[in-house]
Amino acid sequence: MTVATTYQVTGMTCGHCESAVKAELSQLPGVHDVQVDLSTGGVTITSNGPLPIDEVRTAVDEAGYTLAGQST
């Protein structure tokens, strides 16, 4: 079962920010795709199933940004 979940991430302002967030989140087990929308701060993760919010938060923190919440 593939799941797409959108999160809000604060602090991203450029292509480097986008790359850093994508790189960290892509390493989470079961993640197939990560899409970042810099204009809204939205990050959509497509994965095998729901991801633990703590793992997503840790990955975003490692990239240097803040997970502000889950949109969907």
DSSP file (Angstrom, degrees, kcal/mol; ACC not computed):
  #  RESIDUE AA STRUCTURE BP1 BP2  ACC     N-H-->O    O-->H-N    N-H-->O    O-->H-N    TCO  KAPPA ALPHA  PHI   PSI    X-CA   Y-CA   Z-CA
    1    1 A M              0   0    0      0, 0.0     2,-0.4     0, 0.0    46,-0.0   0.000 360.0 360.0 360.0 120.0    0.0    0.0    0.0
    2    2 A T        -     0   0    0     44,-0.0     2,-0.4    47,-0.0    46,-0.2  -0.752 360.0-167.5 -92.7 135.4    1.5    3.3   -1.1
    3    3 A V  E     -A   47   0A   0     44,-3.0    44,-2.8    -2,-0.4     2,-0.5  -0.973  11.0-158.7-125.4 134.9    0.8    6.4    1.0
    4    4 A A  E     +A   46   0A   0     -2,-0.4     2,-0.4    42,-0.2    42,-0.2  -0.968  17.4 179.4-112.7 122.4    1.5   10.0    0.2
    5    5 A T  E     -A   45   0A   0     40,-2.5    40,-3.0    -2,-0.5     2,-0.4  -0.975  15.6-148.1-125.9 136.2    1.7   12.3    3.2
    6    6 A T  E     -A   44   0A   0     -2,-0.4    65,-3.0    38,-0.2    66,-1.5  -0.884  16.1-176.5-108.7 134.8    2.3   16.1    3.2
    7    7 A Y  E     -AB  43  70A   0     36,-2.7    36,-2.6    -2,-0.4     2,-0.5  -0.843  25.0-122.7-121.6 158.3    4.2   17.9    5.9
    8    8 A Q  E     -AB  42  69A   0     61,-3.0    60,-3.0    -2,-0.3    61,-1.2  -0.914  27.6-173.3-103.2 128.4    5.0   21.5    6.6
    9    9 A V  E     - B   0  67A   0     32,-2.7     3,-0.3    -2,-0.5     2,-0.3  -0.983   8.6-151.8-123.4 130.5    8.7   22.4    6.9
   10   10 A T  E     + B   0  66A   0     56,-2.8    56,-1.8    -2,-0.4     3,-0.1  -0.741  68.5  38.8-103.4 151.5    9.9   25.8    7.9
   11   11 A G  S    S+     0   0    0      1,-0.3     2,-0.4    -2,-0.3    -1,-0.2   0.286  72.2 131.1 101.5  -8.7   13.2   27.5    7.1
   12   12 A M        +     0   0    0     -3,-0.3    -1,-0.3     1,-0.1     3,-0.1  -0.637  13.9 151.3 -80.9 130.6   13.6   26.3    3.5
   13   13 A T        +     0   0    0     -2,-0.4     2,-0.3     1,-0.1    -1,-0.1   0.487  54.7  24.0-134.3  -9.1   14.4   29.2    1.1
   14   14 A C  S  > S-     0   0    0      1,-0.1     4,-2.0    24,-0.0    -1,-0.1  -0.863  85.7 -84.4-151.1 179.7   16.4   27.8   -1.8
   15   15 A G  H  > S+     0   0    0     -2,-0.3     4,-2.5     1,-0.2     5,-0.2   0.839 122.8  56.2 -62.0 -35.2   17.4   24.8   -4.0
   16   16 A H  H  > S+     0   0    0      2,-0.2     4,-2.5     1,-0.2    -1,-0.2   0.913 106.2  51.0 -63.6 -41.6   20.1   23.7   -1.5
   17   17 A C  H  > S+     0   0    0      1,-0.2     4,-2.3     2,-0.2     5,-0.2   0.936 110.5  49.2 -58.1 -47.6   17.4   23.6    1.2
   18   18 A E  H  X S+     0   0    0     -4,-2.0     4,-2.5     1,-0.2    -2,-0.2   0.918 111.8  48.4 -58.9 -46.3   15.2   21.5   -1.0
   19   19 A S  H  X S+     0   0    0     -4,-2.5     4,-2.6     1,-0.2    -1,-0.2   0.898 110.6  50.8 -63.3 -41.8   18.1   19.1   -1.8
   20   20 A A  H  X S+     0   0    0     -4,-2.5     4,-2.0     2,-0.2    -1,-0.2   0.919 112.9  45.1 -63.9 -44.4   19.1   18.7    1.9
   21   21 A V  H  X S+     0   0    0     -4,-2.3     4,-2.5     2,-0.2     5,-0.3   0.928 114.1  49.3 -65.9 -45.3   15.5   17.9    3.0
   22   22 A K  H  X S+     0   0    0     -4,-2.5     4,-2.4    -5,-0.2    -2,-0.2   0.919 110.2  51.6 -59.0 -44.8   15.0   15.5    0.1
   23   23 A A  H  X S+     0   0    0     -4,-2.6     4,-0.6    -5,-0.2    -1,-0.2   0.919 113.2  43.2 -61.6 -45.7   18.3   13.7    0.8
   24   24 A E  H >< S+     0   0    0     -4,-2.0     3,-0.8     1,-0.2     4,-0.3   0.932 117.0  45.1 -67.5 -45.7   17.5   13.2    4.5
   25   25 A L  H >< S+     0   0    0     -4,-2.5     3,-1.5     1,-0.2    -1,-0.2   0.837 104.9  62.4 -69.4 -31.9   13.9   12.1    4.0
   26   26 A S  H 3< S+     0   0    0     -4,-2.4    -1,-0.2    -5,-0.3    -2,-0.2   0.722  95.4  63.0 -65.6 -20.3   14.8    9.8    1.1
   27   27 A Q  T << S+     0   0    0     -3,-0.8    -1,-0.3    -4,-0.6    -2,-0.2   0.608  77.7 106.8 -81.0 -11.9   16.9    7.7    3.5
   28   28 A L  S X  S-     0   0    0     -3,-1.5     3,-1.8    -4,-0.3     2,-0.0  -0.442  86.1 -96.4 -68.1 139.9   14.0    6.7    5.7
   29   29 A P  T 3  S+     0   0    0      0, 0.0    -1,-0.1     0, 0.0     3,-0.1  -0.314 106.4  15.2 -59.0 132.5   12.9    3.1    5.2
   30   30 A G  T 3  S+     0   0    0      1,-0.3    18,-1.6    17,-0.1     2,-0.4   0.365  86.5 138.9  89.2  -5.1   10.1    2.6    2.7
   31   31 A V  E <   +C   47   0A   0     -3,-1.8    -1,-0.3    16,-0.2    16,-0.3  -0.608  22.0 172.7 -79.6 129.4   10.3    6.1    1.2
   32   32 A H  E     +     0   0A   0     14,-3.4     2,-0.3    -2,-0.4    15,-0.2   0.758  64.1   4.6-100.5 -35.7    9.9    6.0   -2.6
   33   33 A D  E     -C   46   0A   0     13,-1.7    13,-2.7    -8,-0.1     2,-0.4  -0.998  51.7-160.3-154.8 147.6    9.7    9.7   -3.5
   34   34 A V  E     -C   45   0A   0     -2,-0.3     2,-0.4    11,-0.2    11,-0.2  -0.989  10.8-172.0-133.4 124.3   10.0   13.2   -1.8
   35   35 A Q  E     -C   44   0A   0      9,-2.6     9,-2.8    -2,-0.4     2,-0.4  -0.963   5.6-162.2-117.6 133.1    8.6   16.3   -3.4
   36   36 A V  E     -C   43   0A   0     -2,-0.4     2,-0.6     7,-0.2     7,-0.2  -0.950   9.5-164.4-118.6 132.5    9.4   19.8   -2.0
   37   37 A D  E >>> -C   42   0A   0      5,-2.9     4,-2.4    -2,-0.4     5,-0.9  -0.912   4.3-170.8-113.4 101.1    7.4   23.0   -2.7
   38   38 A L  T 345S+     0   0    0     -2,-0.6    -1,-0.1     1,-0.2   -26,-0.1   0.831  81.4  60.9 -61.7 -33.2    9.6   25.9   -1.5
   39   39 A S  T 345S+     0   0    0      1,-0.2    -1,-0.2     2,-0.1    -2,-0.0   0.817 120.9  22.7 -67.4 -29.9    6.8   28.4   -2.0
   40   40 A T  T <45S-     0   0    0     -3,-0.8    -2,-0.2     2,-0.1    -1,-0.2   0.600  99.7-122.2-109.0 -15.9    4.5   26.7    0.5
   41   41 A G  T  <5 +     0   0    0     -4,-2.4   -32,-2.7     1,-0.3     2,-0.3   0.574  61.0 150.7  80.3   9.4    7.0   24.8    2.6
   42   42 A G  E   < -AC   8  37A   0     -5,-0.9    -5,-2.9   -34,-0.2     2,-0.5  -0.565  28.0-170.9 -79.6 137.4    5.1   21.6    1.8
   43   43 A V  E     -AC   7  36A   0    -36,-2.6   -36,-2.7    -2,-0.3     2,-0.6  -0.979   5.1-162.3-128.4 117.0    7.0   18.3    1.6
   44   44 A T  E     -AC   6  35A   0     -9,-2.8    -9,-2.6    -2,-0.5     2,-0.5  -0.888   4.8-165.8-105.4 124.4    5.1   15.3    0.2
   45   45 A I  E     -AC   5  34A   0    -40,-3.0   -40,-2.5    -2,-0.6     2,-0.6  -0.930   6.2-158.9-111.3 126.3    6.6   11.9    1.0
   46   46 A T  E     +AC   4  33A   0    -13,-2.7   -14,-3.4    -2,-0.5   -13,-1.7  -0.924  30.0 156.0-103.4 124.4    5.4    8.8   -0.9
   47   47 A S  E     -AC   3  31A   0    -44,-2.8   -44,-3.0    -2,-0.6   -16,-0.2  -0.855  57.7 -97.2-142.8 173.1    6.2    5.6    1.1
   48   48 A N  S    S-     0   0    0    -18,-1.6   -17,-0.1    -2,-0.3   -18,-0.1   0.762 101.2 -25.2 -65.0 -25.8    5.1    2.0    1.6
   49   49 A G  S    S-     0   0    0    -46,-0.2   -46,-0.2   -19,-0.1    -1,-0.1  -0.942  99.1 -38.1-169.2-178.0    3.0    3.0    4.5
   50   50 A P        -     0   0    0      0, 0.0    -2,-0.0     0, 0.0   -46,-0.0  -0.303  57.5-137.8 -59.1 138.6    2.6    5.7    7.2
   51   51 A L        -     0   0    0      1,-0.0     2,-0.2    -4,-0.0   -21,-0.0  -0.775  23.9-103.2 -98.1 142.8    5.9    6.9    8.6
   52   52 A P    >>  -     0   0    0      0, 0.0     4,-1.8     0, 0.0     3,-0.8  -0.482  27.0-135.6 -62.8 128.7    6.5    7.5   12.3
   53   53 A I  H 3> S+     0   0    0      1,-0.3     4,-2.7    -2,-0.2     5,-0.2   0.821 103.2  59.6 -58.2 -33.1    6.3   11.3   12.9
   54   54 A D  H 3> S+     0   0    0      2,-0.2     4,-2.3     1,-0.2    -1,-0.3   0.877 104.8  49.1 -64.3 -36.8    9.4   11.1   15.1
   55   55 A E  H <> S+     0   0    0     -3,-0.8     4,-2.2     2,-0.2    -2,-0.2   0.902 112.3  47.7 -68.6 -40.8   11.5    9.7   12.3
   56   56 A V  H  X S+     0   0    0     -4,-1.8     4,-2.4     2,-0.2    -2,-0.2   0.933 112.6  49.4 -64.3 -45.4   10.3   12.4    9.9
   57   57 A R  H  X S+     0   0    0     -4,-2.7     4,-2.6     1,-0.2    -2,-0.2   0.908 110.7  49.9 -60.2 -44.0   11.0   15.1   12.4
   58   58 A T  H  X S+     0   0    0     -4,-2.3     4,-2.5     2,-0.2    -1,-0.2   0.908 110.8  49.4 -62.9 -42.7   14.5   13.7   13.1
   59   59 A A  H  X S+     0   0    0     -4,-2.2     4,-1.4     2,-0.2    -2,-0.2   0.910 112.5  47.2 -63.8 -42.6   15.3   13.6    9.3
   60   60 A V  H  X>S+     0   0    0     -4,-2.4     5,-2.3     2,-0.2     4,-0.6   0.907 112.1  50.9 -65.4 -41.5   14.1   17.2    8.8
   61   61 A D  H ><5S+     0   0    0     -4,-2.6     3,-1.2     1,-0.2    -2,-0.2   0.909 106.6  54.5 -60.1 -43.1   16.1   18.3   11.9
   62   62 A E  H 3<5S+     0   0    0     -4,-2.5    -1,-0.2     1,-0.3    -2,-0.2   0.835 104.9  54.1 -60.4 -33.3   19.2   16.6   10.5
   63   63 A A  H 3<5S-     0   0    0     -4,-1.4    -1,-0.3    -5,-0.1    -2,-0.2   0.640 124.3-106.7 -76.1 -13.7   18.8   18.6    7.3
   64   64 A G  T <<5S+     0   0    0     -3,-1.2     2,-0.2    -4,-0.6    -3,-0.2   0.647  83.3 101.1 100.1  17.7   18.8   21.8    9.4
   65   65 A Y      < -     0   0    0     -5,-2.3     2,-0.5   -48,-0.0    -1,-0.3  -0.672  67.0-108.1-127.9-179.2   15.1   22.7    9.2
   66   66 A T  E     -B   10   0A   0    -56,-1.8   -56,-2.8    -2,-0.2     2,-0.7  -0.946  15.2-136.8-121.1 129.4   11.9   22.4   11.4
   67   67 A L  E     -B    9   0A   0     -2,-0.5   -58,-0.2   -58,-0.2     3,-0.1  -0.748  21.8-177.5 -80.5 115.9    9.0   20.1   10.9
   68   68 A A  E     -     0   0A   0    -60,-3.0     2,-0.3    -2,-0.7   -59,-0.2   0.655  52.8 -63.2 -91.7 -17.9    6.0   22.4   11.6
   69   69 A G  E     -B    8   0A   0    -61,-1.2   -61,-3.0     0, 0.0     2,-0.5  -0.932  51.8 -73.3 158.1 179.4    3.3   19.8   11.2
   70   70 A Q  E     -B    7   0A   0     -2,-0.3   -63,-0.3   -63,-0.3   -17,-0.0  -0.923  27.8-170.5-109.7 129.1    1.5   17.3    9.0
   71   71 A S              0   0    0    -65,-3.0   -64,-0.2    -2,-0.5    -1,-0.1   0.888 360.0 360.0 -86.6 -42.9   -0.9   18.6    6.4
   72   72 A T              0   0    0    -66,-1.5   -65,-0.1     0, 0.0   -68,-0.1   0.332 360.0 360.0-137.2 360.0   -2.6   15.4    5.3
